[in-house]
Structures are given as C-alpha cells and as structure tokens.
C-alpha cells in the first residue's frame, strides 16, 4: 500500500502498480521479474532518501492477474447489515477453527452476533463501556481474519488485513465509530478511540472515512 510506505518513510522504496500480492509483476515471466528486481536494487545507489521511485512499466492487459479475492460478496447494499456479514462468515470461521484446532475469539464472552450488536450500538446509540466494546471489537477482528484464512485462496496475512479494512462493513464500522469515541467525555472511550481501536498502520484511513 503506497499510503503505508509514505507513512513509514523507508530509506528507499520501489512503487509498482501490479496486483496486490504480485510484487514482481507478471507470473511466469522471469525477464520481467528480473527487471523489477534490478530496479529495486539500483535504488541502493541512491543517497537522497527517504524516497519512493515509481516503476516505469505496467503489466500488459492480456496478463492473467486473477488474484486473491473473498469468495462471498460483502459489498454493502441497501439491505445489507453488519449482522448479515457476520453470519455469512460463520461457515468459513468454523472451517478455520476445524483446520487449526484453535481460535483467539472469546475474550469478550459474547457470540459474534452479540459482539456485532455492541458495535452497532456504539455507532447508533449510547456508547457502551469502553472495555466491553474493545473486547467485542478484538473478538470480531479475530473472527474475520480467522474466517478469511479458510477461504479457497486465503492469500497472505497482509492481504487478509487489507481485505478487512477495504471490503468489509466491519472495517467501515470501526472507522465510523472512532470519531464518536475520540469526542467522548469519558477518558476510557478517548483512549480506545485515539490509541487502540485503529492500529497505527491503518490510521491513515481515518482521513478518508
């Protein structure tokens, strides 16, 4: 993500426009991939960093760039709700737990529909206690990421995190509730909103929400 790179400010970075998860470009094209690696290596000669250099080549339109995608439709519609999204992920989460034999969901003591209702309450009604909301959010985050790990093509952990923030109603709900928490008179709500609700690597999204 270019936004992450701009925030982290590494000494040198090569920005490519390729499909997420394919940093070297066209699959099964070693010549193209060597050119990408050579461009990255040439940045080691630069001393004017931190910098982001744009790779000059785009991928040809006929290249097969069918990549990782969520196998269920989570795009919001007029009838879509967070509760429905949570329900649709249930079977995938069951598969993930069956495969790994463990889960990190459970700190809140709530089932996932109840955890979702607590988040909706924070969005639409009186803010619940900060600790209860934090634990519900932590459980939901684990639930979503564990469910995504069972998708037919689970991608990388970084891709699953990007999916959570870019494509789910849960991610949008977290960004929407943050200002309410940050503006609360309750110091615990402020801490949750300003420090722990949105990870530091994702806080750039607040300016876009």
Secondary structure, 3 states (H helix, E strand, C coil): CHHHHHHHCCCEEEECCCCCCCCCCCCCCHHHHHHHHHHHHHHHHCCCCCEEEECCCCCCCCCCCCCCCCCCCCCCCCCCCHHHHHHHCHHHHHHHHHHHCCCCCCCCCCCHHHHHHHHHHHHHCCCCCHHHHHHHHHHHHHHHHHHHCCCCCCCCHHHHHHHHHHHCHHHHHHHHHHHHHHCCCCHHHHHHHHHHCCCHHHHHHHHCC
